[in-house]
Amino acid sequence: MIMGKNTLIKAALTDANTKAEGEESEKLEKIINQLKGNTNLIFTNGDLTDVKACLDSEVRESPAKTGMLAPKDVSVPVGPTGLDPKNTQFFQNLQIQTKIVKGQIDITSQK
């Protein structure tokens, strides 16, 4: 199994595309146009089930960021968070309304 980041793969495909002609060139162009954002390509001559199992075993959680879609429904309850006021930027980035009460952040509306 070989994995390559999209910038390196894109450079290699662009180079190959300049040498390709006709239908092959069109196919490479379609692949190049799909390489946007944080994309990795995995090449294997093995069983795809084994590759999927390997990738699924390495999944880990990541903190929420603005604009991300959650894999499950998430609700943030109204009330005290127990966090001190220096963490308000986190809630502002997620567009969650807060206020400071007794030296800690309180969430004022359910999101």
C-alpha positions as CSV (number, residue, x, y, z in Angstrom):
1,M,0.0,0.0,0.0
2,I,1.4,3.4,-0.9
3,M,-0.2,6.8,0.1
4,G,0.7,10.2,-1.3
5,K,-0.4,13.7,-0.5
6,N,-2.4,15.5,-3.1
7,T,0.3,18.1,-4.0
8,L,2.9,15.5,-4.9
9,I,0.3,13.3,-6.7
10,K,-1.0,16.4,-8.5
11,A,2.5,17.3,-9.7
12,A,3.2,13.8,-10.9
13,L,-0.2,13.6,-12.7
14,T,0.3,17.0,-14.3
15,D,3.7,15.8,-15.6
16,A,2.2,12.6,-16.9
17,N,-0.7,14.6,-18.4
18,T,1.7,16.7,-20.5
19,K,3.0,13.5,-22.0
20,A,-0.4,11.9,-22.5
21,E,-2.6,12.3,-25.5
22,G,-6.3,12.0,-26.3
23,E,-8.6,10.1,-23.9
24,E,-5.8,9.3,-21.5
25,S,-5.2,13.0,-21.0
26,E,-8.9,13.7,-20.3
27,K,-8.9,10.9,-17.6
28,L,-5.8,12.3,-15.9
29,E,-7.4,15.8,-16.0
30,K,-10.5,14.6,-14.2
31,I,-8.3,13.1,-11.5
32,I,-6.3,16.3,-11.1
33,N,-9.4,18.4,-10.8
34,Q,-10.6,16.2,-7.9
35,L,-7.5,16.8,-5.8
36,K,-8.7,19.8,-3.6
37,G,-8.2,20.4,0.1
38,N,-6.7,17.8,2.3
39,T,-6.8,14.7,0.0
40,N,-4.7,11.6,0.1
41,L,-4.6,8.9,-2.5
42,I,-4.0,5.3,-1.6
43,F,-2.7,2.9,-4.2
44,T,-2.8,-0.8,-3.5
45,N,-2.7,-4.1,-5.4
46,G,-4.1,-5.9,-2.3
47,D,-7.6,-6.5,-1.1
48,L,-9.6,-3.3,-0.5
49,T,-11.3,-4.9,2.5
50,D,-8.0,-5.1,4.2
51,V,-7.1,-1.5,3.3
52,K,-10.5,-0.3,4.7
53,A,-10.0,-2.3,7.9
54,C,-6.5,-0.8,8.3
55,L,-7.8,2.7,7.8
56,D,-10.8,2.2,10.1
57,S,-8.6,1.0,12.9
58,E,-6.6,4.3,12.8
59,V,-9.7,6.6,13.1
60,R,-9.5,9.1,16.0
61,E,-11.6,11.9,17.2
62,S,-10.8,15.5,16.5
63,P,-12.0,18.8,18.1
64,A,-14.9,20.6,16.5
65,K,-14.2,23.5,14.2
66,T,-16.5,26.1,12.5
67,G,-18.1,24.8,9.4
68,M,-17.5,21.1,10.1
69,L,-20.3,18.5,9.8
70,A,-20.7,16.2,12.8
71,P,-21.1,12.5,12.1
72,K,-23.8,12.4,14.8
73,D,-26.3,15.0,16.1
74,V,-24.7,17.2,18.7
75,S,-26.6,19.4,21.2
76,V,-24.9,21.9,23.6
77,P,-27.1,22.3,26.7
78,V,-27.7,25.7,28.3
79,G,-26.0,26.3,31.6
80,P,-22.6,26.5,33.3
81,T,-19.6,24.9,31.5
82,G,-17.1,25.0,34.4
83,L,-14.6,26.8,32.0
84,D,-12.9,30.0,32.9
85,P,-13.4,33.2,30.8
86,K,-10.2,32.8,28.8
87,N,-11.9,30.0,26.8
88,T,-14.7,32.2,25.4
89,Q,-13.0,32.3,22.0
90,F,-13.7,28.6,21.5
91,F,-17.4,29.2,21.9
92,Q,-17.3,32.3,19.7
93,N,-15.7,30.3,16.9
94,L,-18.6,27.8,17.1
95,Q,-21.1,30.7,17.2
96,I,-22.4,29.6,20.6
97,Q,-23.8,32.5,22.8
98,T,-22.2,32.7,26.2
99,K,-21.9,35.0,29.2
100,I,-19.6,35.1,32.2
101,V,-21.3,34.3,35.5
102,K,-19.3,34.0,38.8
103,G,-16.0,33.6,37.0
104,Q,-17.0,30.9,34.6
105,I,-18.6,30.6,31.1
106,D,-22.3,30.0,30.9
107,I,-24.0,29.0,27.7
108,T,-27.1,31.2,27.2
109,S,-28.9,29.4,24.2
110,Q,-29.1,25.9,23.1
111,K,-27.3,25.1,19.8
